[in-house]
Amino acid sequence: MNKFIDFIREQGVVGLAVGFILGGAVSKVVSALVADIINPLLGLALGAAQGLKTASINIGSAQILYGDLLSVIIDFLVIALVVYYGVKLIGFDKLDKKKE
């Protein structure tokens, strides 16, 4: 059993599992934060009355919808920051044992 535990620690399985679990658990909360608070505020600032997802620019007869892309990028950045600082704060970044 000790060799199995050493294998898990050396291969970084704990860090991978923690990242996967935290990412899944936090993503819904962060998505709601971005969709319900951040995007409407950015939509107001950019002049999109119905929120950021509907933000667009018209070039001739074409309509370029850039709001949804910005929304997804903001969502990703907030999730990445929350997971990164969450792992650092809890101290999970020190769980994996380096191979000697």
ZAGUFI-870059 format. One record per residue (C-alpha): residue number from 1; residue in one letter; x, y, z. Coordinates in steps of 0.1 Angstrom, whole numbers, plus 2048, in hexadecimal, padded with zeros to 3 digits. Example, Ala and Ser with C-alpha at 12.3 -4.5 7.8 and 13.67 -1.06 7.14 Angstrom:
ZAGUFI-870059
{1 "A" {87B 7D3 84E}} {2 "S" {889 7F5 847}} 
***
This chain:
ZAGUFI-870059
{1 "M" {800 800 800}} {2 "N" {81D 818 807}} {3 "K" {82B 813 7E4}} {4 "F" {809 81C 7D6}} {5 "I" {807 83B 7EA}} {6 "D" {82A 845 7E0}} {7 "F" {821 83F 7BC}} {8 "I" {803 856 7BF}} {9 "R" {817 871 7D0}} {10 "E" {834 86F 7B7}} {11 "Q" {81E 870 798}} {12 "G" {80B 88F 7A4}} {13 "V" {7E9 87D 7A4}} {14 "V" {7DE 890 7C3}} {15 "G" {7E4 8B2 7B2}} {16 "L" {7D2 8A7 794}} {17 "A" {7B4 89A 7A8}} {18 "V" {7B3 8BA 7BD}} {19 "G" {7B3 8D0 79E}} {20 "F" {798 8BB 78D}} {21 "I" {781 8BB 7AB}} {22 "L" {786 8E0 7B3}} {23 "G" {782 8EA 78F}} {24 "G" {761 8D7 78C}} {25 "A" {754 8E4 7AD}} {26 "V" {75E 908 7A9}} {27 "S" {754 90C 784}} {28 "K" {72F 90E 78A}} {29 "V" {733 928 7A5}} {30 "V" {74B 93D 790}} {31 "S" {735 939 771}} {32 "A" {717 946 784}} {33 "L" {72C 963 791}} {34 "V" {738 96C 76E}} {35 "A" {716 968 75E}} {36 "D" {701 979 778}} {37 "I" {718 995 785}} {38 "I" {737 99B 76F}} {39 "N" {728 998 74C}} {40 "P" {70A 9AF 753}} {41 "L" {722 9CA 760}} {42 "L" {739 9C6 742}} {43 "G" {71B 9C7 72B}} {44 "L" {710 9E8 73A}} {45 "A" {733 9F6 736}} {46 "L" {735 9EA 712}} {47 "G" {712 9F6 709}} {48 "A" {702 9D4 705}} {49 "A" {6E0 9D9 716}} {50 "Q" {6D9 9B3 71B}} {51 "G" {6FB 9AA 729}} {52 "L" {71D 9A1 71B}} {53 "K" {712 982 708}} {54 "T" {6FE 997 6F0}} {55 "A" {71A 9B0 6EA}} {56 "S" {722 9B4 6C5}} {57 "I" {72F 9CC 6AC}} {58 "N" {720 9D2 689}} {59 "I" {737 9D4 66B}} {60 "G" {722 9DA 64D}} {61 "S" {707 9C0 64C}} {62 "A" {71C 9A8 661}} {63 "Q" {717 9A6 687}} {64 "I" {736 99B 69B}} {65 "L" {72B 98B 6BC}} {66 "Y" {749 98F 6D3}} {67 "G" {736 98F 6F5}} {68 "D" {733 96A 6F9}} {69 "L" {758 964 6F2}} {70 "L" {761 97F 70C}} {71 "S" {749 96F 725}} {72 "V" {75A 94C 721}} {73 "I" {77D 95B 724}} {74 "I" {773 96E 744}} {75 "D" {764 94E 752}} {76 "F" {783 93A 74A}} {77 "L" {79A 954 75A}} {78 "V" {786 957 77A}} {79 "I" {784 931 77E}} {80 "A" {7AA 92E 778}} {81 "L" {7B1 948 792}} {82 "V" {79A 93A 7AC}} {83 "V" {7A8 916 7A8}} {84 "Y" {7CC 923 7A8}} {85 "Y" {7C9 938 7C7}} {86 "G" {7B2 91E 7D8}} {87 "V" {7CD 903 7D4}} {88 "K" {7E8 91B 7E0}} {89 "L" {7D3 926 7FE}} {90 "I" {7CA 903 809}} {91 "G" {7ED 8F7 804}} {92 "F" {7E5 8DA 7EC}} {93 "D" {802 8E5 7D7}} {94 "K" {81A 8D5 7F0}} {95 "L" {809 8B3 7F2}} {96 "D" {81B 8A2 7D6}} {97 "K" {83C 892 7DF}} {98 "K" {85A 897 7C8}} {99 "K" {86B 878 7BC}} {100 "E" {88E 874 7CB}} 
***
